Amino acid sequence: MIQDPQAAAQAFADSFEQVHQSQMQGLPLLNTRLHVETLGFQSYRDRVIGIVVTPWLMNVVMLPGTDDDWSGDELGHKLPQAFPAGSYKFMVNEIDGIGRYLSHSLYSPMREFQSQNHALAAAEAWLRDAMDPERADSGDQVDEELLGKVLRGEETPDIDLDELESIAFGQSDESAARPVRGLQDIGVRVEQRSGITRRDLLRGRIRGD
């Protein structure tokens, strides 16, 4: 269990960089203007939280506190987490080098971002807003119901995962792009997903063989 924010930031950076180098090279979903970076790691209610930025996704991550045990929860199971701005749905996830953790998807794919600084500004804006009770609203920016079903192996008759293996996961319908409250000033949009591929790449759920 990692309880030091700096150690957690380094562990996530190392783990996702390993994924980037060993499993993601050459995939069309990568935004080559970006690189793996962590930011905003801090202690929050006996847990460590922070944001992981990669060329293919941006996730808020949360490590278990001393009284948490997520080992019995299935991967993909959603656990609402309270922030001053409201409740956000986090998913049980796992990655080599860290183990079980919770993740909340902010963006995937990352094609909207023109530079690393652009992506970092969006991450900082989310953290700032999440900690502001005046920003309180009714729910998540991203609906991950379908993603949870995929990770739990439930029936998804409208999705042919074998067919989608051949294209970049998180393929988006550009016409469905929508602005996120609080981020319009830096020109960021979150896109409605119209497809999901590569089970092992979803939200960074990647483990070594």
N, C-alpha and C positions, 0 to 999 in steps of 0.2 A: 504494500500500500504506500503510495507516494503522497506525502502530505506537505512537502515543501513546494511552493509555486514555481520557483526557478528550476528545481529538479524536474518537475512535471513538464514544464515548457520544453526543456531539453529532451526529455524522453519522447514526447510527442513529435518534436522536430526530427529526431533521429529515426523514429519508427516510420513516419510518413515519407521521409527522404529515402529510406530503404525501399519502400513500396514504389516510390517514383522511379528510382534507378533500376529496380529489378523487374517490375511488372507493368510499368506504364509507358515506357519509351515507345514512341511511334504511334500511339493511339490518337485518333483524330480529335478526341474530345479535349485534349490538352490545350490550354492557352499558353503558348510558349513565351509570352511576355511575363509570365509569373513564375515564382519559385516557392518552395515550401518555406513557411515561416510561421512562428507562433507569436502571439501577443496577448497582452491583457491578463496574464495568469495571476491569480490572486486567491486568497482564502475567502470563502463565502459560506457561512453557516456550517462550519466544520468540514467543508469540502473544498477542493481546489477546482476552479473553473478557469477557462481561457478559450481562446479561439485559434483554430488551426486553419491557415490559408495554404492552399495547394493550387497547382495549375488545373485541377479538375473539380475541386469542391472547396467550400468554406463551411466549417462546422464549429459550433460552440461545443466544447467538451467539458465533462464533469467527472471527476474522480470520486470514488466512495470515501465517506468520512468514517470515523472510528466505529460508528454504530450501524453502518450500512453493510448489507450482504446481498449482492445482486447475482450470486452464483446460481441461485435457483430459478432466476428469470430467463425465459427464452430470448435468444437474440431476436431483435425486432420488437420486443414488447415495449410498449410506451408507458412512461412514468411521468405524469405532470410534475413540473418543478416550479415553485413559486419564486418570483422576482418582484421587486417593488413595482414594476410596470404591469405585472400580471403573471398568469400561468402560461408556461410554454411546455409543449410535449417533447420529451427527450426519449430517445430509443436506447435500449440496452445493446451495446456493441462490444467488440473485442478485437484486439490487434496484438500481434507478437511484440514483446518488449514492454507491454503495459498491462495486458489482461483486460478484465471487464471494466467498462466505463460507460457513461451515458453521452449521447450526442444529439444535438439539435441542428438540423440542416438549415443553413442560411441561403446558400447558392450552389447550384450544380446544374449544368456546367458553368464555367467561369468566363464565357466568351464576352460578356458585357464589359469586362475590365480592361482598360487601355494600358495600365501599368501596375506595378507592384504597389506603388503608393496609392493608387486609386482603390485597390482591393483593401489595403490596410485602413484607409479612411472609412470604408464601409464597415469594416469590422469594429473599429473604434466607435463609430456612430451607434452600432447595435448595442455594444456594451454600455455606452452612455445612456441610451434610451431605456435599456432594460433595468437600469438601476435608478431610474427616475419615476417616482410614484405618479407624477403628473402625466406620464405617458401611458398610464394604465388603460388597457383595452380588453377585449373579450376573448382573445385567443391567438393561436399560432399564425405566423405569416405563411407557413408552408403546410399543406395537408399531406401527411406521410402514411395514410391508411393503406394505400396500395403497397408501398414499400414494406410496411410491416407484414403484410400478408405474404409477400415474396420471401422475406427472411424467415418466416415461420413455416414456409412450405405449404401454405394453404392454396386452395384452388383459385386460380385467376384465369378463367376461361377467355377473357378478353385480351390477354397478353400471351403471345407465343414467345417464351423465353429463349427457346432454341434459335428461332429466327432472329431475335433481337441480339443474340450473341455477336452477330457479325457487324453491328453498328455501335456507335458511341452511346453509352448509357446516358439517360437524362436528356435525350433528344427533345428539343423544345419546339413548340408552335410559336413562331415569332409574333403572330397576330394576337397571342394571349398574354404577351408581356404586360406586366403591370407595375406601377411604381409602388415603393414601400414608404409608408409614412415615416417622415424623419430623415429620409435619405435622398429626397429629390434634389437637395442642394448640391450633391456631388454626382448627380447624373447616373444613379444606379437603379436598375430594375431587377425584380425577381420574376422568373418566368414560370408559367404553368407547365408542368411536365406532361408530355404526351406519350412517353415511352420510357422503359427501363431495361437495361441490359446488364450482362456480366454480373451474376450474383455476388461473386467475390470482390467486385469493385464497388458495390453499393455502399455509399457513405463511409468508405475507408475500411469496411469490414474485410480485411485481408489478413490471412494467416499463412505462415509457411507450411509447406507439405511435410 
